[in-house]
Amino acid sequence: MATLEQRNHARSFLKKAEEYLASAEANLASARNTVTAGDPIHAGICAKDSIVTELTGKTTKGKDHALAAQRAR
């Protein structure tokens, strides 16, 4: 179970996810398509970090997506 500090860290990831979502909505309304496409990706990553941190107390970050998929098995 996550400590209070870890739960607060999870909440900060959730706040970032919400900010990226709001940015995506604003960019979509302004027809800024390139950043509209990127913001939801970052929102999803932050949401994942929030969930994993809340459940396990930590999250990992890496550039190798294939390695991440292997760890999930």
C-alpha positions in Angstrom: 0.0 0.0 0.0 1.2 3.5 -0.8 2.3 5.9 1.9 0.8 9.3 2.3 3.8 10.8 0.5 3.4 8.4 -2.4 -0.4 9.0 -2.6 0.4 12.8 -2.8 2.8 12.0 -5.6 0.0 10.0 -7.4 -2.3 13.0 -7.1 0.3 15.2 -8.7 0.4 12.9 -11.7 -3.4 13.0 -11.9 -3.3 16.8 -11.8 -0.8 16.8 -14.7 -3.1 14.4 -16.6 -6.0 16.8 -16.1 -3.9 19.7 -17.3 -2.9 17.8 -20.5 -6.5 17.0 -21.1 -7.6 20.6 -20.7 -4.8 21.6 -23.1 -5.9 19.1 -25.7 -9.4 20.4 -25.5 -8.2 24.0 -25.9 -5.9 23.1 -28.8 -8.6 21.2 -30.5 -10.9 24.1 -30.3 -8.2 26.3 -31.8 -7.4 23.8 -34.6 -3.8 23.2 -33.4 -3.8 19.7 -34.6 -0.2 18.6 -33.9 -0.3 19.5 -30.2 -3.9 18.3 -30.0 -2.6 14.8 -31.0 0.3 14.9 -28.5 -1.5 16.2 -25.4 -3.7 13.1 -24.9 -0.7 10.8 -25.1 1.0 12.7 -22.2 -2.4 12.8 -20.4 -2.5 9.0 -20.7 1.0 8.5 -19.5 0.4 10.8 -16.4 -2.8 8.9 -15.7 -1.0 5.6 -15.8 1.7 7.0 -13.5 -1.0 8.2 -11.1 -2.8 4.8 -11.0 0.4 2.7 -10.7 1.8 5.0 -8.0 -1.5 4.9 -6.0 -1.5 1.1 -6.2 2.2 0.3 -5.8 3.8 3.4 -4.4 6.0 3.9 -7.4 6.1 4.1 -11.1 8.9 3.5 -13.7 9.8 5.5 -16.7 11.7 4.2 -19.6 12.2 4.9 -23.3 12.0 1.2 -24.4 8.4 0.4 -24.8 9.2 -3.2 -25.7 10.9 -3.7 -22.4 7.9 -2.2 -20.6 5.6 -4.7 -22.4 7.8 -7.6 -21.2 7.6 -6.3 -17.6 3.8 -6.2 -17.7 3.6 -9.9 -18.4 
